Amino acid sequence: MPKPALCAACLCVLLASLPAAVASAADATSSGATDDAQKHGFDFLMGTWSVQNRFLAKRMQHSHEWLKFQATGIEQPLRTGTGNMEYYLTSQWPDFIGMALRLYDPQARKWTIYWSDNRFSRGVLQPPLTGSFHGRIGVFEGADHFGTLPITVRFTWQVIDRDHAHWSQAFSSDHGHTWETNWTMAFTRISEDANATSRPGALHAAHR
């Protein structure tokens, strides 16, 4: 093949490969941005919060009676850089203290949430919930039991603005076809400092 024709052919091949290369680079950039956004999904929550709770008096019984109480949420990042921890404190139950551990898996780009407390969990981590954020909404699900009934548990986090967030818990006994929301929490920021408290005695010690 004459050299001018060879050069022209090489140029055509190069030009043809450019869109794929650009798309690949864009995908990599997008993937990195998505991973970074997921990793920082719970950053908005760090600090101290006043938490208004509403929960059904009876679960999985078609109840419409809602009970209310106040709590304090203390949120802080783990020193390992792999997630964060919540201390959940309320006088609704004597000396109650709850703890949520949230860990981020960068390979799966998923969060896993564990819960334990000193009253209902009896020192054992409850079955984990796994999920991710999409914009301002985070959805996390996992298998559990309510008594002897197998259920799927769903946590939904919604970032409203810098100082307000919403959390809800729902159960499904039919593999996610229908859901019963049985607990909601309205978060209002007290401080960006995780050592702040809303009032003296607020740290007397629920989730589920």
C-alpha positions as CSV (number, residue, x, y, z in Angstrom):
1,M,0.0,0.0,0.0
2,P,1.4,3.5,-0.9
3,K,2.5,5.5,2.2
4,P,-0.1,8.3,1.7
5,A,-2.9,5.7,1.6
6,L,-1.4,3.9,4.6
7,C,-1.4,7.2,6.6
8,A,-4.9,7.9,5.6
9,A,-6.0,4.5,6.7
10,C,-4.3,4.9,10.1
11,L,-5.9,8.3,10.5
12,C,-9.3,6.8,9.8
13,V,-8.7,4.0,12.4
14,L,-7.6,6.6,14.9
15,L,-10.6,8.8,14.4
16,A,-12.9,5.9,14.5
17,S,-11.5,4.9,17.9
18,L,-11.8,8.3,19.5
19,P,-15.5,8.2,20.3
20,A,-15.1,4.9,22.2
21,A,-12.0,6.2,24.0
22,V,-13.8,9.4,25.0
23,A,-16.9,7.4,26.1
24,S,-14.7,5.1,28.1
25,A,-13.0,8.0,29.8
26,A,-16.4,9.6,30.5
27,D,-17.7,6.4,32.0
28,A,-14.6,6.1,34.2
29,T,-15.1,9.7,35.4
30,S,-18.8,9.1,36.0
31,S,-18.1,5.9,37.9
32,G,-15.5,7.7,40.1
33,A,-18.0,10.5,40.8
34,T,-20.7,8.0,41.6
35,D,-18.5,6.1,44.0
36,D,-17.4,9.3,45.7
37,A,-21.0,10.5,46.1
38,Q,-22.0,7.1,47.6
39,K,-19.0,7.1,50.0
40,H,-20.1,10.5,51.3
41,G,-23.8,9.7,51.3
42,F,-24.1,10.0,55.1
43,D,-21.9,13.1,55.5
44,F,-25.0,15.3,55.8
45,L,-26.0,13.5,59.0
46,M,-22.8,14.1,61.1
47,G,-23.5,16.1,64.2
48,T,-26.2,16.2,66.9
49,W,-29.9,16.1,66.1
50,S,-33.3,16.4,67.8
51,V,-35.4,13.5,66.6
52,Q,-39.3,13.5,66.6
53,N,-40.4,9.8,66.5
54,R,-43.7,8.4,65.4
55,F,-44.3,4.6,65.6
56,L,-47.2,2.3,65.3
57,A,-48.6,0.9,68.5
58,K,-48.9,-2.5,66.9
59,R,-47.0,-3.7,63.9
60,M,-48.2,-6.0,61.1
61,Q,-51.8,-5.8,62.5
62,H,-53.2,-3.1,60.3
63,S,-52.9,-0.6,63.2
64,H,-53.5,3.1,62.7
65,E,-52.6,4.2,66.2
66,W,-49.4,6.2,66.2
67,L,-47.3,7.0,69.3
68,K,-44.8,9.8,69.6
69,F,-41.7,10.6,71.6
70,Q,-38.5,12.6,71.4
71,A,-34.9,11.4,71.1
72,T,-31.4,12.7,70.4
73,G,-29.2,11.4,67.6
74,I,-25.4,11.7,67.9
75,E,-23.7,11.0,64.6
76,Q,-20.0,10.8,64.0
77,P,-17.6,9.3,61.4
78,L,-15.5,6.3,62.2
79,R,-11.8,6.9,62.7
80,T,-11.1,4.1,60.2
81,G,-12.7,6.2,57.4
82,T,-14.9,3.3,56.5
83,G,-18.3,4.7,57.7
84,N,-20.0,6.2,60.7
85,M,-21.7,5.5,63.9
86,E,-24.9,6.8,65.6
87,Y,-25.8,6.8,69.3
88,Y,-29.6,7.0,69.7
89,L,-30.7,8.2,73.1
90,T,-34.2,8.6,74.5
91,S,-36.0,8.6,77.9
92,Q,-38.9,6.7,76.2
93,W,-37.4,3.5,77.8
94,P,-35.4,3.7,81.1
95,D,-31.6,4.0,80.4
96,F,-32.1,3.1,76.7
97,I,-29.1,3.5,74.4
98,G,-29.1,2.4,70.8
99,M,-26.3,2.2,68.3
100,A,-26.3,2.2,64.5
101,L,-23.1,1.2,62.7
102,R,-22.9,2.1,59.0
103,L,-20.1,0.7,56.8
104,Y,-19.3,1.5,53.2
105,D,-18.0,-1.1,50.7
106,P,-16.2,0.8,47.9
107,Q,-16.1,-2.3,45.6
108,A,-19.9,-2.9,45.8
109,R,-20.6,0.8,46.2
110,K,-23.1,-0.1,48.9
111,W,-23.7,0.8,52.5
112,T,-24.4,-1.8,55.2
113,I,-26.3,-0.8,58.3
114,Y,-26.2,-2.7,61.6
115,W,-28.2,-1.9,64.8
116,S,-27.9,-2.9,68.4
117,D,-29.1,-1.6,71.7
118,N,-29.1,-2.3,75.4
119,R,-32.8,-3.3,75.7
120,F,-34.2,-5.1,72.7
121,S,-31.1,-6.4,70.9
122,R,-29.5,-7.6,74.1
123,G,-25.9,-6.9,72.9
124,V,-26.4,-8.6,69.5
125,L,-26.2,-6.9,66.1
126,Q,-29.5,-7.2,64.3
127,P,-29.5,-8.5,60.7
128,P,-27.9,-5.9,58.4
129,L,-29.6,-3.8,55.8
130,T,-27.8,-3.0,52.5
131,G,-28.4,-0.2,50.0
132,S,-27.3,3.1,48.5
133,F,-28.2,6.7,47.9
134,H,-29.7,8.0,44.7
135,G,-29.6,11.8,44.9
136,R,-31.1,12.8,48.2
137,I,-32.8,9.4,48.9
138,G,-31.1,6.4,50.4
139,V,-32.9,3.0,50.5
140,F,-31.5,0.0,52.5
141,E,-33.1,-3.4,52.8
142,G,-32.5,-6.7,54.4
143,A,-34.1,-10.0,55.6
144,D,-35.3,-10.3,59.2
145,H,-38.0,-11.8,61.4
146,F,-40.8,-10.1,63.3
147,G,-41.5,-12.7,65.9
148,T,-41.7,-15.9,63.8
149,L,-42.8,-14.1,60.7
150,P,-40.1,-13.7,58.0
151,I,-40.0,-10.1,56.8
152,T,-38.0,-7.7,54.6
153,V,-37.0,-4.5,56.4
154,R,-36.5,-1.3,54.6
155,F,-34.9,1.9,55.9
156,T,-35.4,5.1,53.8
157,W,-33.4,8.2,54.4
158,Q,-34.3,11.5,52.8
159,V,-32.1,14.6,52.9
160,I,-34.5,17.6,53.1
161,D,-31.9,20.4,53.6
162,R,-28.8,21.1,55.6
163,D,-30.6,21.0,59.0
164,H,-33.5,18.6,58.3
165,A,-33.7,14.9,57.3
166,H,-36.3,12.2,57.4
167,W,-36.1,8.5,58.2
168,S,-38.7,5.7,57.9
169,Q,-38.8,2.0,58.6
170,A,-41.2,-0.4,56.7
171,F,-41.8,-4.1,56.9
172,S,-43.0,-6.4,54.1
173,S,-44.1,-10.0,54.6
174,D,-44.7,-10.7,50.9
175,H,-41.2,-10.1,49.5
176,G,-41.7,-6.4,48.9
177,H,-45.0,-6.5,47.1
178,T,-46.7,-4.5,49.9
179,W,-45.1,-2.5,52.8
180,E,-46.2,-1.3,56.2
181,T,-44.4,1.9,57.4
182,N,-44.3,1.5,61.1
183,W,-41.7,4.1,62.3
184,T,-40.8,7.6,61.1
185,M,-38.2,10.0,62.4
186,A,-38.0,13.8,61.7
187,F,-34.4,15.0,62.3
188,T,-33.7,18.6,63.1
189,R,-30.1,19.6,63.6
190,I,-29.0,20.9,67.0
191,S,-25.3,21.3,66.1
192,E,-22.6,20.1,63.7
193,D,-20.8,19.1,66.8
194,A,-21.4,15.4,67.8
195,N,-20.7,16.3,71.4
196,A,-23.6,18.8,71.7
197,T,-26.8,18.0,73.5
198,S,-30.3,19.6,73.2
199,R,-30.8,20.0,76.9
200,P,-29.4,18.7,80.3
201,G,-30.4,15.0,80.7
202,A,-30.9,14.5,77.0
203,L,-28.3,11.7,77.0
204,H,-30.4,9.3,79.1
205,A,-30.9,6.9,76.8
206,A,-35.2,3.4,69.4
207,H,-35.1,2.2,66.6
208,R,-36.8,-1.1,66.3
